[in-house]
Amino acid sequence: DWRDALLLELLYGSGLRISEALQLNINSINLNEKLIKILGKGNKERLVPITNTFIEKYIAYKKIIMSLFKSEKEYPLFIDKKIKRISPAMAYKIVKHRMIGKTEVSKKSPHTLRHTFATHLLDNGADIRSVGEMLGHSSLNTTQIYTHISIERLKEQYKKAHPKS
């Protein structure tokens, strides 16, 4: 339960790709800076903020997981019962299962959480370039295609910005 909750919080709270989340190790998180260093597509590094909720869940989870290990070496953050890094297929099943009853969207996947992360940021006024940076997009076009801005937000922005609105 702790692992699953942490995974969902990371995917939604920081907008990571599932492959990025699964490559993290237990000591990859910088709690002081509230950041994670991600190695994304094309081996590009980026820093991504983490939520306070993630930090709280991570601290509790780390206590549990470290009791399984004999040393402080770099262990995978998300592990299975055999203390091996979980697979993308397993992560997909976790996310799908945990989203049932929480959302009415038909597609329940890690990518849905990433998409929701970006949409919520944009709907609440985040700059599209900043969102693209957090998502690891090299092109603004990718971010524009990837995210959709709600009609309500567009109307709001129009009313604020256009002198004849």
ZISUL-V374931 format. One record per residue. N is the residue number from 0. OMEGA is omega in whole degrees, 0 to 359 (none if undefined). Layout:
n: (N,N)
omega: (OMEGA,OMEGA)
//
This chain:
n: (0,1,2,3,4,5,6,7,8,9,10,11,12,13,14,15,16,17,18,19,20,21,22,23,24,25,26,27,28,29,30,31,32,33,34,35,36,37,38,39,40,41,42,43,44,45,46,47,48,49,50,51,52,53,54,55,56,57,58,59,60,61,62,63,64,65,66,67,68,69,70,71,72,73,74,75,76,77,78,79,80,81,82,83,84,85,86,87,88,89,90,91,92,93,94,95,96,97,98,99,100,101,102,103,104,105,106,107,108,109,110,111,112,113,114,115,116,117,118,119,120,121,122,123,124,125,126,127,128,129,130,131,132,133,134,135,136,137,138,139,140,141,142,143,144,145,146,147,148,149,150,151,152,153,154,155,156,157,158,159,160,161,162,163,164)
omega: (180,180,183,179,179,179,180,179,179,181,180,185,182,175,182,168,180,180,179,180,185,178,182,174,185,181,180,188,176,184,181,181,184,182,171,173,184,171,186,179,180,182,177,177,174,176,183,178,175,182,175,177,177,182,179,180,181,181,179,181,182,178,180,186,181,177,179,186,182,181,182,182,184,177,177,178,183,185,176,182,179,180,175,177,180,182,175,180,179,179,178,180,178,183,181,180,183,180,179,180,180,182,179,179,184,180,181,185,175,180,176,179,177,179,179,175,183,181,180,177,181,179,181,169,179,177,183,178,178,179,178,178,180,180,181,179,179,182,176,178,179,180,181,179,186,183,173,180,184,178,180,180,178,179,179,180,178,180,179,192,185,184,182,183,none)
//
